[in-house]
Amino acid sequence: MTGQVRGEWPLYEVFVRGKRGLNHVHVGSLHAPDDQLALRHARDVYTRRNEGVSIWVVRSSAITASSPDEKDPLFAPSGDKVYRHPTFYEIPDDVPHM
Amino acid sequence: MPDVRTHEPDEHDNAYAGLLVNDVHWAFGTDFEDPLAGVDTTVPDGVDPATLATYCLMLGDDALVLSQRIAEWCGNAPDLEEDIALSNIALDLLGQARLLLARAAAADGAQVPALPDGSPVPDEDRLAFFRDAPQFRNVRLAEVPGGDFARTIVRILLFSTWRLALFEELSRSRDAVLAAVAAKGVKELTYHRDFAGRWFLTLARGTDESRRRLLTGLDELWPLWAELFETHDVERAAALAGVGVDPAGLAADVDAVLDQVLAASGVTRPVSGPLPGTALAGRDGQHTAEFGALLAEMQVVARAHPRGQW
């Protein structure tokens, strides 16, 4: 096998979907030598109490995340645009769940 | 459709809040189930209770002793994830051992060690902690020292591949309790075999060091492989009565699975023969020198307090 020997296994982010959940939720991270073992590790570490029915693992280096420094330019401008909220309509009483 | 709420108003930091609709306590797990609830515990017709009990002890001791060996990794594994994984495997095996020992005691109480009157220690605990080495019926593969991580992986692979094939057949046992225990165990052992197989592949294809250690472990454990397929008189009697499985019949299927793992890993099957001496040593209560130390460590606390109180 080629490549340098590193001191630690790559980091993976773990997402688990619960039995009655609608989507996978990030539950934590772990180290593993490769993708398949990351899945087994996630099963051992994050689903001990019968929480989940589905696991996704993603190598952390594959995730692009926004930086906290950019919080203001990214998120503040949407705060004062009231016309983007659907609150100007009157919902009739017999229309459910809105 | 019920009212759909995904988040409490101020709860956007809670990773679990959106997961379970209307239930932010999903992380505590749901639906705890007892797989042996409502199973008929009477001994089937035409089955000698002592035979059934001894057979259950054999399978139970295999799990109990290997569980104790794997548990030696708890707190000592190379990484946190391996520590939890190995402890999980040990706990699965301990659960199987408990059910099987309880079944043995229920079928034939004569084998349960006697304790002072009024001791609340349950039968399966008495069997586990108050029997002596010659009364343990486990195969020697379960009891040999653990060695390094690679050797542990090889042992788990060999043991779980064999035991999974055995339990798949055992789930058709005439004894309802054994069938239920086997059905539950199949799910656990499938994962153990998968986990060990994955690691076997990773170690074999990894570095020169990992491959060397893996091959050494395989060579050292291989002489104990043949013992798993020798049929003891009790196993033969249990299989004839329809409650047990003759291990000799498992060899073909088990070999096929093992060959797949070996082929994928680029490892040749070892050719060393079985250990010298009697083939069935473990099943007859003859154990290795290190077994005494394992038993001493496992039993010392219980034996110090036979009344179960301190």
Chai-1 contact restraints between the chains, C-beta under 6 A:
chainA,res_idxA,chainB,res_idxB,connection_type,confidence,min_distance_angstrom,max_distance_angstrom,comment,restraint_id
A,G18,B,L19,contact,1.0,0.0,6.0,A-B,restraint_1
A,G18,B,L20,contact,1.0,0.0,6.0,A-B,restraint_2
A,G18,B,W26,contact,1.0,0.0,6.0,A-B,restraint_3
A,R20,B,L20,contact,1.0,0.0,6.0,A-B,restraint_4
A,G21,B,L19,contact,1.0,0.0,6.0,A-B,restraint_5
A,G21,B,L20,contact,1.0,0.0,6.0,A-B,restraint_6
A,V25,B,A15,contact,1.0,0.0,6.0,A-B,restraint_7
A,V25,B,L19,contact,1.0,0.0,6.0,A-B,restraint_8
A,H26,B,A15,contact,1.0,0.0,6.0,A-B,restraint_9
A,L30,B,E81,contact,1.0,0.0,6.0,A-B,restraint_10
A,P33,B,T202,contact,1.0,0.0,6.0,A-B,restraint_11
A,Q36,B,R198,contact,1.0,0.0,6.0,A-B,restraint_12
A,L37,B,R198,contact,1.0,0.0,6.0,A-B,restraint_13
A,R40,B,F195,contact,1.0,0.0,6.0,A-B,restraint_14
A,H41,B,E81,contact,1.0,0.0,6.0,A-B,restraint_15
A,D44,B,I84,contact,1.0,0.0,6.0,A-B,restraint_16
A,D44,B,A85,contact,1.0,0.0,6.0,A-B,restraint_17
A,D44,B,N88,contact,1.0,0.0,6.0,A-B,restraint_18
A,V45,B,E81,contact,1.0,0.0,6.0,A-B,restraint_19
A,V45,B,I84,contact,1.0,0.0,6.0,A-B,restraint_20
A,R49,B,G29,contact,1.0,0.0,6.0,A-B,restraint_21
A,N50,B,G29,contact,1.0,0.0,6.0,A-B,restraint_22
A,E51,B,G29,contact,1.0,0.0,6.0,A-B,restraint_23
